[in-house]
Amino acid sequence: MESHTNLEKLNTKVSEILQKYHSLKSENEMLRSELTSLKAERELKNQEIEDLVEQNTQKDIEIEEIANKIESIIG
């Protein structure tokens, strides 16, 4: 009779472990999906930053050209 009780206890523990495993597996899949999404979002933001830096550089060049024209007109 005691071995039957031990078997039931073991069965209960195995069931708990499996339940925890499935829960963690689901959470892991969700986190992987979120990570993939965040990586894609980061890539878009990096591209936006790169574009803005390029625009800023172009504006600096334009400003410098205008300043040089004004300076050449003034003397």
PDB file of N, CA, C and O in Angstrom, chain B, residues numbered from 101:
ATOM      1  N   MET B 101       0.830  -1.197   0.000  1.00  0.00           N
ATOM      2  CA  MET B 101       0.000   0.000   0.000  1.00  0.00           C
ATOM      3  C   MET B 101       0.868   1.251   0.000  1.00  0.00           C
ATOM      4  O   MET B 101       0.553   2.227  -0.681  1.00  0.00           O
ATOM      5  N   GLU B 102       1.955   1.225   0.759  1.00  0.00           N
ATOM      6  CA  GLU B 102       2.833   2.390   0.844  1.00  0.00           C
ATOM      7  C   GLU B 102       3.485   2.683  -0.500  1.00  0.00           C
ATOM      8  O   GLU B 102       3.657   3.847  -0.864  1.00  0.00           O
ATOM      9  N   SER B 103       3.851   1.640  -1.243  1.00  0.00           N
ATOM     10  CA  SER B 103       4.466   1.854  -2.552  1.00  0.00           C
ATOM     11  C   SER B 103       3.471   2.510  -3.503  1.00  0.00           C
ATOM     12  O   SER B 103       3.853   3.307  -4.360  1.00  0.00           O
ATOM     13  N   HIS B 104       2.218   2.178  -3.349  1.00  0.00           N
ATOM     14  CA  HIS B 104       1.180   2.819  -4.165  1.00  0.00           C
ATOM     15  C   HIS B 104       1.113   4.316  -3.840  1.00  0.00           C
ATOM     16  O   HIS B 104       0.969   5.141  -4.743  1.00  0.00           O
ATOM     17  N   THR B 105       1.213   4.658  -2.591  1.00  0.00           N
ATOM     18  CA  THR B 105       1.210   6.052  -2.156  1.00  0.00           C
ATOM     19  C   THR B 105       2.437   6.770  -2.697  1.00  0.00           C
ATOM     20  O   THR B 105       2.353   7.906  -3.163  1.00  0.00           O
ATOM     21  N   ASN B 106       3.572   6.096  -2.628  1.00  0.00           N
ATOM     22  CA  ASN B 106       4.793   6.700  -3.171  1.00  0.00           C
ATOM     23  C   ASN B 106       4.677   6.905  -4.679  1.00  0.00           C
ATOM     24  O   ASN B 106       5.139   7.909  -5.221  1.00  0.00           O
ATOM     25  N   LEU B 107       4.058   5.947  -5.337  1.00  0.00           N
ATOM     26  CA  LEU B 107       3.855   6.054  -6.778  1.00  0.00           C
ATOM     27  C   LEU B 107       2.933   7.236  -7.102  1.00  0.00           C
ATOM     28  O   LEU B 107       3.162   7.970  -8.063  1.00  0.00           O
ATOM     29  N   GLU B 108       1.914   7.401  -6.303  1.00  0.00           N
ATOM     30  CA  GLU B 108       1.010   8.538  -6.494  1.00  0.00           C
ATOM     31  C   GLU B 108       1.738   9.860  -6.273  1.00  0.00           C
ATOM     32  O   GLU B 108       1.542  10.818  -7.021  1.00  0.00           O
ATOM     33  N   LYS B 109       2.575   9.906  -5.247  1.00  0.00           N
ATOM     34  CA  LYS B 109       3.355  11.117  -4.970  1.00  0.00           C
ATOM     35  C   LYS B 109       4.284  11.427  -6.141  1.00  0.00           C
ATOM     36  O   LYS B 109       4.413  12.573  -6.572  1.00  0.00           O
ATOM     37  N   LEU B 110       4.926  10.371  -6.642  1.00  0.00           N
ATOM     38  CA  LEU B 110       5.836  10.544  -7.776  1.00  0.00           C
ATOM     39  C   LEU B 110       5.070  11.031  -9.002  1.00  0.00           C
ATOM     40  O   LEU B 110       5.528  11.921  -9.719  1.00  0.00           O
ATOM     41  N   ASN B 111       3.926  10.452  -9.229  1.00  0.00           N
ATOM     42  CA  ASN B 111       3.087  10.848 -10.362  1.00  0.00           C
ATOM     43  C   ASN B 111       2.675  12.318 -10.237  1.00  0.00           C
ATOM     44  O   ASN B 111       2.694  13.059 -11.220  1.00  0.00           O
ATOM     45  N   THR B 112       2.309  12.730  -9.038  1.00  0.00           N
ATOM     46  CA  THR B 112       1.928  14.112  -8.781  1.00  0.00           C
ATOM     47  C   THR B 112       3.089  15.054  -9.065  1.00  0.00           C
ATOM     48  O   THR B 112       2.921  16.091  -9.706  1.00  0.00           O
ATOM     49  N   LYS B 113       4.267  14.682  -8.579  1.00  0.00           N
ATOM     50  CA  LYS B 113       5.458  15.527  -8.794  1.00  0.00           C
ATOM     51  C   LYS B 113       5.808  15.630 -10.269  1.00  0.00           C
ATOM     52  O   LYS B 113       6.140  16.709 -10.760  1.00  0.00           O
ATOM     53  N   VAL B 114       5.735  14.507 -10.978  1.00  0.00           N
ATOM     54  CA  VAL B 114       6.027  14.519 -12.417  1.00  0.00           C
ATOM     55  C   VAL B 114       5.011  15.403 -13.146  1.00  0.00           C
ATOM     56  O   VAL B 114       5.377  16.166 -14.040  1.00  0.00           O
ATOM     57  N   SER B 115       3.768  15.303 -12.772  1.00  0.00           N
ATOM     58  CA  SER B 115       2.725  16.140 -13.390  1.00  0.00           C
ATOM     59  C   SER B 115       2.994  17.622 -13.137  1.00  0.00           C
ATOM     60  O   SER B 115       2.837  18.449 -14.036  1.00  0.00           O
ATOM     61  N   GLU B 116       3.396  17.951 -11.919  1.00  0.00           N
ATOM     62  CA  GLU B 116       3.722  19.346 -11.579  1.00  0.00           C
ATOM     63  C   GLU B 116       4.905  19.847 -12.402  1.00  0.00           C
ATOM     64  O   GLU B 116       4.901  20.972 -12.900  1.00  0.00           O
ATOM     65  N   ILE B 117       5.908  18.997 -12.533  1.00  0.00           N
ATOM     66  CA  ILE B 117       7.091  19.371 -13.308  1.00  0.00           C
ATOM     67  C   ILE B 117       6.715  19.593 -14.774  1.00  0.00           C
ATOM     68  O   ILE B 117       7.155  20.563 -15.393  1.00  0.00           O
ATOM     69  N   LEU B 118       5.903  18.694 -15.323  1.00  0.00           N
ATOM     70  CA  LEU B 118       5.467  18.850 -16.714  1.00  0.00           C
ATOM     71  C   LEU B 118       4.649  20.119 -16.911  1.00  0.00           C
ATOM     72  O   LEU B 118       4.796  20.818 -17.914  1.00  0.00           O
ATOM     73  N   GLN B 119       3.800  20.402 -15.958  1.00  0.00           N
ATOM     74  CA  GLN B 119       2.990  21.609 -16.034  1.00  0.00           C
ATOM     75  C   GLN B 119       3.875  22.858 -16.010  1.00  0.00           C
ATOM     76  O   GLN B 119       3.668  23.792 -16.785  1.00  0.00           O
ATOM     77  N   LYS B 120       4.851  22.861 -15.123  1.00  0.00           N
ATOM     78  CA  LYS B 120       5.789  23.974 -15.026  1.00  0.00           C
ATOM     79  C   LYS B 120       6.602  24.094 -16.318  1.00  0.00           C
ATOM     80  O   LYS B 120       6.843  25.197 -16.808  1.00  0.00           O
ATOM     81  N   TYR B 121       7.018  22.954 -16.861  1.00  0.00           N
ATOM     82  CA  TYR B 121       7.779  22.939 -18.115  1.00  0.00           C
ATOM     83  C   TYR B 121       6.974  23.586 -19.244  1.00  0.00           C
ATOM     84  O   TYR B 121       7.489  24.435 -19.971  1.00  0.00           O
ATOM     85  N   HIS B 122       5.726  23.186 -19.383  1.00  0.00           N
ATOM     86  CA  HIS B 122       4.887  23.734 -20.447  1.00  0.00           C
ATOM     87  C   HIS B 122       4.638  25.228 -20.245  1.00  0.00           C
ATOM     88  O   HIS B 122       4.596  25.997 -21.206  1.00  0.00           O
ATOM     89  N   SER B 123       4.478  25.620 -19.009  1.00  0.00           N
ATOM     90  CA  SER B 123       4.288  27.034 -18.702  1.00  0.00           C
ATOM     91  C   SER B 123       5.533  27.840 -19.079  1.00  0.00           C
ATOM     92  O   SER B 123       5.436  28.900 -19.698  1.00  0.00           O
ATOM     93  N   LEU B 124       6.699  27.322 -18.697  1.00  0.00           N
ATOM     94  CA  LEU B 124       7.958  28.010 -19.014  1.00  0.00           C
ATOM     95  C   LEU B 124       8.233  28.009 -20.517  1.00  0.00           C
ATOM     96  O   LEU B 124       8.764  28.977 -21.061  1.00  0.00           O
ATOM     97  N   LYS B 125       7.869  26.919 -21.176  1.00  0.00           N
ATOM     98  CA  LYS B 125       8.054  26.838 -22.631  1.00  0.00           C
ATOM     99  C   LYS B 125       7.199  27.895 -23.334  1.00  0.00           C
ATOM    100  O   LYS B 125       7.657  28.552 -24.268  1.00  0.00           O
ATOM    101  N   SER B 126       5.979  28.048 -22.887  1.00  0.00           N
ATOM    102  CA  SER B 126       5.077  29.052 -23.449  1.00  0.00           C
ATOM    103  C   SER B 126       5.620  30.464 -23.208  1.00  0.00           C
ATOM    104  O   SER B 126       5.615  31.303 -24.108  1.00  0.00           O
ATOM    105  N   GLU B 127       6.084  30.711 -21.992  1.00  0.00           N
ATOM    106  CA  GLU B 127       6.654  32.014 -21.658  1.00  0.00           C
ATOM    107  C   GLU B 127       7.896  32.289 -22.513  1.00  0.00           C
ATOM    108  O   GLU B 127       8.096  33.406 -22.990  1.00  0.00           O
ATOM    109  N   ASN B 128       8.714  31.270 -22.697  1.00  0.00           N
ATOM    110  CA  ASN B 128       9.924  31.401 -23.504  1.00  0.00           C
ATOM    111  C   ASN B 128       9.577  31.761 -24.948  1.00  0.00           C
ATOM    112  O   ASN B 128      10.215  32.633 -25.538  1.00  0.00           O
ATOM    113  N   GLU B 129       8.582  31.104 -25.513  1.00  0.00           N
ATOM    114  CA  GLU B 129       8.150  31.403 -26.882  1.00  0.00           C
ATOM    115  C   GLU B 129       7.647  32.839 -26.993  1.00  0.00           C
ATOM    116  O   GLU B 129       7.933  33.536 -27.966  1.00  0.00           O
ATOM    117  N   MET B 130       6.900  33.268 -25.988  1.00  0.00           N
ATOM    118  CA  MET B 130       6.379  34.628 -25.978  1.00  0.00           C
ATOM    119  C   MET B 130       7.532  35.643 -25.910  1.00  0.00           C
ATOM    120  O   MET B 130       7.521  36.651 -26.616  1.00  0.00           O
ATOM    121  N   LEU B 131       8.511  35.368 -25.061  1.00  0.00           N
ATOM    122  CA  LEU B 131       9.657  36.266 -24.926  1.00  0.00           C
ATOM    123  C   LEU B 131      10.499  36.294 -26.206  1.00  0.00           C
ATOM    124  O   LEU B 131      11.009  37.346 -26.590  1.00  0.00           O
ATOM    125  N   ARG B 132      10.644  35.154 -26.857  1.00  0.00           N
ATOM    126  CA  ARG B 132      11.377  35.109 -28.124  1.00  0.00           C
ATOM    127  C   ARG B 132      10.676  35.961 -29.177  1.00  0.00           C
ATOM    128  O   ARG B 132      11.317  36.697 -29.928  1.00  0.00           O
ATOM    129  N   SER B 133       9.365  35.851 -29.217  1.00  0.00           N
ATOM    130  CA  SER B 133       8.586  36.645 -30.171  1.00  0.00           C
ATOM    131  C   SER B 133       8.737  38.137 -29.883  1.00  0.00           C
ATOM    132  O   SER B 133       8.908  38.939 -30.802  1.00  0.00           O
ATOM    133  N   GLU B 134       8.673  38.499 -28.620  1.00  0.00           N
ATOM    134  CA  GLU B 134       8.835  39.897 -28.227  1.00  0.00           C
ATOM    135  C   GLU B 134      10.236  40.396 -28.573  1.00  0.00           C
ATOM    136  O   GLU B 134      10.405  41.526 -29.031  1.00  0.00           O
ATOM    137  N   LEU B 135      11.229  39.550 -28.354  1.00  0.00           N
ATOM    138  CA  LEU B 135      12.613  39.914 -28.673  1.00  0.00           C
ATOM    139  C   LEU B 135      12.766  40.166 -30.171  1.00  0.00           C
ATOM    140  O   LEU B 135      13.402  41.139 -30.576  1.00  0.00           O
ATOM    141  N   THR B 136      12.193  39.301 -30.983  1.00  0.00           N
ATOM    142  CA  THR B 136      12.255  39.471 -32.431  1.00  0.00           C
ATOM    143  C   THR B 136      11.600  40.783 -32.847  1.00  0.00           C
ATOM    144  O   THR B 136      12.121  41.515 -33.688  1.00  0.00           O
ATOM    145  N   SER B 137      10.467  41.062 -32.254  1.00  0.00           N
ATOM    146  CA  SER B 137       9.754  42.304 -32.546  1.00  0.00           C
ATOM    147  C   SER B 137      10.578  43.521 -32.144  1.00  0.00           C
ATOM    148  O   SER B 137      10.666  44.496 -32.890  1.00  0.00           O
ATOM    149  N   LEU B 138      11.178  43.457 -30.962  1.00  0.00           N
ATOM    150  CA  LEU B 138      11.995  44.579 -30.482  1.00  0.00           C
ATOM    151  C   LEU B 138      13.245  44.777 -31.332  1.00  0.00           C
ATOM    152  O   LEU B 138      13.675  45.910 -31.552  1.00  0.00           O
ATOM    153  N   LYS B 139      13.823  43.689 -31.805  1.00  0.00           N
ATOM    154  CA  LYS B 139      14.986  43.795 -32.682  1.00  0.00           C
ATOM    155  C   LYS B 139      14.618  44.491 -33.992  1.00  0.00           C
ATOM    156  O   LYS B 139      15.367  45.333 -34.488  1.00  0.00           O
ATOM    157  N   ALA B 140      13.466  44.136 -34.545  1.00  0.00           N
ATOM    158  CA  ALA B 140      13.004  44.770 -35.782  1.00  0.00           C
ATOM    159  C   ALA B 140      12.735  46.252 -35.545  1.00  0.00           C
ATOM    160  O   ALA B 140      13.084  47.092 -36.374  1.00  0.00           O
ATOM    161  N   GLU B 141      12.120  46.565 -34.422  1.00  0.00           N
ATOM    162  CA  GLU B 141      11.840  47.959 -34.068  1.00  0.00           C
ATOM    163  C   GLU B 141      13.144  48.743 -33.902  1.00  0.00           C
ATOM    164  O   GLU B 141      13.250  49.881 -34.359  1.00  0.00           O
ATOM    165  N   ARG B 142      14.125  48.134 -33.254  1.00  0.00           N
ATOM    166  CA  ARG B 142      15.424  48.779 -33.065  1.00  0.00           C
ATOM    167  C   ARG B 142      16.086  49.061 -34.413  1.00  0.00           C
ATOM    168  O   ARG B 142      16.675  50.123 -34.612  1.00  0.00           O
ATOM    169  N   GLU B 143      15.986  48.115 -35.326  1.00  0.00           N
ATOM    170  CA  GLU B 143      16.581  48.289 -36.647  1.00  0.00           C
ATOM    171  C   GLU B 143      15.934  49.469 -37.384  1.00  0.00           C
ATOM    172  O   GLU B 143      16.622  50.258 -38.032  1.00  0.00           O
ATOM    173  N   LEU B 144      14.629  49.578 -37.279  1.00  0.00           N
ATOM    174  CA  LEU B 144      13.926  50.715 -37.896  1.00  0.00           C
ATOM    175  C   LEU B 144      14.378  52.037 -37.282  1.00  0.00           C
ATOM    176  O   LEU B 144      14.622  53.010 -37.995  1.00  0.00           O
ATOM    177  N   LYS B 145      14.487  52.063 -35.975  1.00  0.00           N
ATOM    178  CA  LYS B 145      14.918  53.287 -35.297  1.00  0.00           C
ATOM    179  C   LYS B 145      16.358  53.631 -35.653  1.00  0.00           C
ATOM    180  O   LYS B 145      16.688  54.803 -35.836  1.00  0.00           O
ATOM    181  N   ASN B 146      17.214  52.626 -35.751  1.00  0.00           N
ATOM    182  CA  ASN B 146      18.596  52.877 -36.163  1.00  0.00           C
ATOM    183  C   ASN B 146      18.655  53.467 -37.569  1.00  0.00           C
ATOM    184  O   ASN B 146      19.456  54.360 -37.845  1.00  0.00           O
ATOM    185  N   GLN B 147      17.798  52.960 -38.452  1.00  0.00           N
ATOM    186  CA  GLN B 147      17.751  53.492 -39.810  1.00  0.00           C
ATOM    187  C   GLN B 147      17.258  54.942 -39.799  1.00  0.00           C
ATOM    188  O   GLN B 147      17.789  55.788 -40.519  1.00  0.00           O
ATOM    189  N   GLU B 148      16.251  55.220 -38.987  1.00  0.00           N
ATOM    190  CA  GLU B 148      15.749  56.596 -38.865  1.00  0.00           C
ATOM    191  C   GLU B 148      16.843  57.524 -38.356  1.00  0.00           C
ATOM    192  O   GLU B 148      17.007  58.633 -38.863  1.00  0.00           O
ATOM    193  N   ILE B 149      17.580  57.077 -37.366  1.00  0.00           N
ATOM    194  CA  ILE B 149      18.672  57.888 -36.809  1.00  0.00           C
ATOM    195  C   ILE B 149      19.724  58.141 -37.879  1.00  0.00           C
ATOM    196  O   ILE B 149      20.220  59.258 -38.025  1.00  0.00           O
ATOM    197  N   GLU B 150      20.057  57.102 -38.618  1.00  0.00           N
ATOM    198  CA  GLU B 150      21.043  57.239 -39.686  1.00  0.00           C
ATOM    199  C   GLU B 150      20.580  58.270 -40.721  1.00  0.00           C
ATOM    200  O   GLU B 150      21.363  59.106 -41.171  1.00  0.00           O
ATOM    201  N   ASP B 151      19.301  58.199 -41.088  1.00  0.00           N
ATOM    202  CA  ASP B 151      18.748  59.162 -42.049  1.00  0.00           C
ATOM    203  C   ASP B 151      18.804  60.589 -41.492  1.00  0.00           C
ATOM    204  O   ASP B 151      19.156  61.525 -42.210  1.00  0.00           O
ATOM    205  N   LEU B 152      18.458  60.749 -40.220  1.00  0.00           N
ATOM    206  CA  LEU B 152      18.476  62.079 -39.609  1.00  0.00           C
ATOM    207  C   LEU B 152      19.893  62.639 -39.512  1.00  0.00           C
ATOM    208  O   LEU B 152      20.102  63.837 -39.701  1.00  0.00           O
ATOM    209  N   VAL B 153      20.849  61.789 -39.222  1.00  0.00           N
ATOM    210  CA  VAL B 153      22.247  62.229 -39.166  1.00  0.00           C
ATOM    211  C   VAL B 153      22.687  62.692 -40.549  1.00  0.00           C
ATOM    212  O   VAL B 153      23.365  63.710 -40.684  1.00  0.00           O
ATOM    213  N   GLU B 154      22.299  61.939 -41.574  1.00  0.00           N
ATOM    214  CA  GLU B 154      22.639  62.324 -42.953  1.00  0.00           C
ATOM    215  C   GLU B 154      21.993  63.659 -43.322  1.00  0.00           C
ATOM    216  O   GLU B 154      22.632  64.527 -43.917  1.00  0.00           O
ATOM    217  N   GLN B 155      20.724  63.810 -42.961  1.00  0.00           N
ATOM    218  CA  GLN B 155      20.044  65.089 -43.229  1.00  0.00           C
ATOM    219  C   GLN B 155      20.732  66.230 -42.498  1.00  0.00           C
ATOM    220  O   GLN B 155      20.904  67.314 -43.054  1.00  0.00           O
ATOM    221  N   ASN B 156      21.122  65.993 -41.270  1.00  0.00           N
ATOM    222  CA  ASN B 156      21.801  67.006 -40.473  1.00  0.00           C
ATOM    223  C   ASN B 156      23.130  67.387 -41.128  1.00  0.00           C
ATOM    224  O   ASN B 156      23.482  68.564 -41.191  1.00  0.00           O
ATOM    225  N   THR B 157      23.844  66.408 -41.601  1.00  0.00           N
ATOM    226  CA  THR B 157      25.110  66.658 -42.284  1.00  0.00           C
ATOM    227  C   THR B 157      24.877  67.496 -43.537  1.00  0.00           C
ATOM    228  O   THR B 157      25.631  68.431 -43.808  1.00  0.00           O
ATOM    229  N   GLN B 158      23.846  67.169 -44.293  1.00  0.00           N
ATOM    230  CA  GLN B 158      23.526  67.937 -45.501  1.00  0.00           C
ATOM    231  C   GLN B 158      23.155  69.382 -45.150  1.00  0.00           C
ATOM    232  O   GLN B 158      23.560  70.319 -45.838  1.00  0.00           O
ATOM    233  N   LYS B 159      22.395  69.548 -44.093  1.00  0.00           N
ATOM    234  CA  LYS B 159      22.011  70.907 -43.659  1.00  0.00           C
ATOM    235  C   LYS B 159      23.239  71.696 -43.231  1.00  0.00           C
ATOM    236  O   LYS B 159      23.344  72.886 -43.529  1.00  0.00           O
ATOM    237  N   ASP B 160      24.172  71.046 -42.531  1.00  0.00           N
ATOM    238  CA  ASP B 160      25.410  71.714 -42.127  1.00  0.00           C
ATOM    239  C   ASP B 160      26.195  72.182 -43.351  1.00  0.00           C
ATOM    240  O   ASP B 160      26.742  73.285 -43.375  1.00  0.00           O
ATOM    241  N   ILE B 161      26.236  71.320 -44.365  1.00  0.00           N
ATOM    242  CA  ILE B 161      26.940  71.690 -45.605  1.00  0.00           C
ATOM    243  C   ILE B 161      26.252  72.882 -46.267  1.00  0.00           C
ATOM    244  O   ILE B 161      26.918  73.808 -46.730  1.00  0.00           O
ATOM    245  N   GLU B 162      24.931  72.858 -46.310  1.00  0.00           N
ATOM    246  CA  GLU B 162      24.174  73.972 -46.903  1.00  0.00           C
ATOM    247  C   GLU B 162      24.433  75.266 -46.137  1.00  0.00           C
ATOM    248  O   GLU B 162      24.650  76.317 -46.740  1.00  0.00           O
ATOM    249  N   ILE B 163      24.409  75.190 -44.824  1.00  0.00           N
ATOM    250  CA  ILE B 163      24.647  76.374 -43.989  1.00  0.00           C
ATOM    251  C   ILE B 163      26.048  76.915 -44.239  1.00  0.00           C
ATOM    252  O   ILE B 163      26.245  78.125 -44.348  1.00  0.00           O
ATOM    253  N   GLU B 164      27.011  76.018 -44.328  1.00  0.00           N
ATOM    254  CA  GLU B 164      28.392  76.441 -44.578  1.00  0.00           C
ATOM    255  C   GLU B 164      28.510  77.110 -45.952  1.00  0.00           C
ATOM    256  O   GLU B 164      29.215  78.108 -46.098  1.00  0.00           O
ATOM    257  N   GLU B 165      27.824  76.563 -46.950  1.00  0.00           N
ATOM    258  CA  GLU B 165      27.852  77.158 -48.291  1.00  0.00           C
ATOM    259  C   GLU B 165      27.215  78.548 -48.280  1.00  0.00           C
ATOM    260  O   GLU B 165      27.734  79.474 -48.904  1.00  0.00           O
ATOM    261  N   ILE B 166      26.102  78.695 -47.581  1.00  0.00           N
ATOM    262  CA  ILE B 166      25.441  80.000 -47.485  1.00  0.00           C
ATOM    263  C   ILE B 166      26.345  80.997 -46.769  1.00  0.00           C
ATOM    264  O   ILE B 166      26.474  82.146 -47.192  1.00  0.00           O
ATOM    265  N   ALA B 167      26.972  80.546 -45.679  1.00  0.00           N
ATOM    266  CA  ALA B 167      27.881  81.434 -44.932  1.00  0.00           C
ATOM    267  C   ALA B 167      29.034  81.853 -45.811  1.00  0.00           C
ATOM    268  O   ALA B 167      29.443  83.013 -45.771  1.00  0.00           O
ATOM    269  N   ASN B 168      29.573  80.944 -46.606  1.00  0.00           N
ATOM    270  CA  ASN B 168      30.681  81.285 -47.517  1.00  0.00           C
ATOM    271  C   ASN B 168      30.225  82.273 -48.590  1.00  0.00           C
ATOM    272  O   ASN B 168      30.974  83.187 -48.933  1.00  0.00           O
ATOM    273  N   LYS B 169      29.032  82.111 -49.120  1.00  0.00           N
ATOM    274  CA  LYS B 169      28.502  83.061 -50.131  1.00  0.00           C
ATOM    275  C   LYS B 169      28.346  84.456 -49.507  1.00  0.00           C
ATOM    276  O   LYS B 169      28.735  85.463 -50.099  1.00  0.00           O
ATOM    277  N   ILE B 170      27.772  84.488 -48.304  1.00  0.00           N
ATOM    278  CA  ILE B 170      27.590  85.784 -47.624  1.00  0.00           C
ATOM    279  C   ILE B 170      28.949  86.417 -47.384  1.00  0.00           C
ATOM    280  O   ILE B 170      29.119  87.617 -47.601  1.00  0.00           O
ATOM    281  N   GLU B 171      29.901  85.644 -46.947  1.00  0.00           N
ATOM    282  CA  GLU B 171      31.235  86.160 -46.664  1.00  0.00           C
ATOM    283  C   GLU B 171      31.898  86.671 -47.946  1.00  0.00           C
ATOM    284  O   GLU B 171      32.577  87.697 -47.919  1.00  0.00           O
ATOM    285  N   SER B 172      31.708  85.971 -49.060  1.00  0.00           N
ATOM    286  CA  SER B 172      32.318  86.421 -50.301  1.00  0.00           C
ATOM    287  C   SER B 172      31.653  87.685 -50.837  1.00  0.00           C
ATOM    288  O   SER B 172      32.297  88.506 -51.489  1.00  0.00           O
ATOM    289  N   ILE B 173      30.347  87.835 -50.554  1.00  0.00           N
ATOM    290  CA  ILE B 173      29.639  89.050 -50.974  1.00  0.00           C
ATOM    291  C   ILE B 173      30.098  90.237 -50.130  1.00  0.00           C
ATOM    292  O   ILE B 173      30.337  91.325 -50.653  1.00  0.00           O
ATOM    293  N   ILE B 174      30.217  90.018 -48.831  1.00  0.00           N
ATOM    294  CA  ILE B 174      30.608  91.101 -47.923  1.00  0.00           C
ATOM    295  C   ILE B 174      32.061  91.494 -48.159  1.00  0.00           C
ATOM    296  O   ILE B 174      32.423  92.667 -48.061  1.00  0.00           O
ATOM    297  N   GLY B 175      32.846  90.548 -48.454  1.00  0.00           N
ATOM    298  CA  GLY B 175      34.217  90.954 -48.756  1.00  0.00           C
ATOM    299  C   GLY B 175      35.155  90.183 -48.018  1.00  0.00           C
ATOM    300  O   GLY B 175      36.361  90.388 -48.147  1.00  0.00           O
TER     301      GLY B 175
END
